[in-house]
Amino acid sequence: MVSPIRQQPHPERGSSVLFRTNLTSGLWDKLADVPAQSTNSTAHVTDPAVTNSPQRFYRVVAPPWS
C-alpha cells in the first residue's frame, strides 16, 4: 500500500519530509523537499518504497527562520 503524506506548508517557507524505519533510533532520511508555496495549500508526498518496509515513520521539518 502506498500512503500519501499530506501537509500544509507555510506559504513563504519550504519544508522536507523525512522518514526512518525505527521510531526511537536511527537517522532520519530525506524522502522529499516541498518548495515554498505562494498561498496556503496542501502538499502531497507519496512514499513509493513504503511497501518494501514493515513500518516507516515520518516527520516534516522546516528550516529555521533567519
N, C-alpha and C positions, 0 to 999 in steps of 0.2 A: 504494500500500500504506500502510495506517495502522499505525504501530508503537506498541504500548503501552510506556510507560515505567514501570518498577516500582522502588520504593524502600522502604526500611524506615525510616520516620521515628522520631525519638526520641519516646518516649511523652509527654514533657512539653513538647516544642517543635515548632512547625510548621516548614515549610520552603517554599522556592519552587523551581520548575523553570524554568530559563532556557534560551534557545536562541539560536543565530545560524547564519548560513549559511557563514561562513568561520571555520575553526578558529583561525587565528592573528591575526586582526584584526577590528575592528568591535565594536559594543556588544552586550551580552547583553540580549535582550528577555525579558520575563516571559511564560511560557506558562500557568502556573497556580500558585496557592498551595495548599499541602497543610496543613490545620489540624492542630494537635496531636492526637494520638490518646490515648485513655485506657489502651491497652495496646499492646504491641509488635505491629504488624500491617504488612501490605504495602499501600502506597497505589498506585493505578493512575492514570496520567495518559495521556491519548491526545491526540496532536497531529493534528487533522484537516487541517491545512494542509501536512502533510509531502509530499503528492502534488504540490503546486504548486512545489516547490523541488527542484533536483537533489540537494542534500545539506543536512542540518541536523545541528548538534552541540548536545548538551545537557549541562547540569550542574545539580546540586541543591545549593542553599545554604540554610543555616540562620542565623537571627540569632545574633549573639554572646551568650554568657552575660552576664547583667548582675549 
